[in-house]
Amino acid sequence: MRAFTIAAIIAVLAVPANAQMGPSNGGGGGGGVSILGGSGGGGKLGKKSDEQIAIEQQQKKNEENAYKDALKKIQPAKPSDPWGSMR
C-alpha cells in the first residue's frame, strides 16, 4: 500500500513536467514552441547582418538620449519638513 501511494505521488508530480516538454516529433528534442518569438533561429543561426546591428545600435543610442533628456526635465524634490506646521 505504501509503495502504491509513493508511485501515485510520483506519477501525479511527473505529469505537469511532461506537459511542459511539449510534443516530440520522434527526436529527443523538446517542443517546437519558440519562447523568444520569431521562427526559431532562421537560416543563419541567429547571426545578424551589419545593417541590423547598426540599426539596433542607433535605436539604443536614441533610447539612451531620450532617457537622459527625460531625467533632465525632472525637477528635484524639495525636502519636506514634517514638523513645519508645529513650529
C-alpha positions, 0 to 999 in steps of 0.5 A, a space after each residue: 500500500 505504501 509503495 502504491 501511494 509513493 508511485 501515485 505521488 510520483 506519477 501525479 508530480 511527473 505529469 505537469 513536467 511532461 506537459 511542459 516538454 511539449 510534443 516530440 516529433 520522434 527526436 529527443 528534442 523538446 517542443 517546437 514552441 519558440 519562447 523568444 518569438 520569431 521562427 526559431 533561429 532562421 537560416 543563419 543561426 541567429 547571426 545578424 547582418 551589419 545593417 541590423 546591428 547598426 540599426 539596433 545600435 542607433 535605436 539604443 543610442 536614441 533610447 539612451 538620449 531620450 532617457 537622459 533628456 527625460 531625467 533632465 526635465 525632472 525637477 528635484 524634490 524639495 525636502 519636506 519638513 514634517 514638523 513645519 506646521 508645529 513650529 
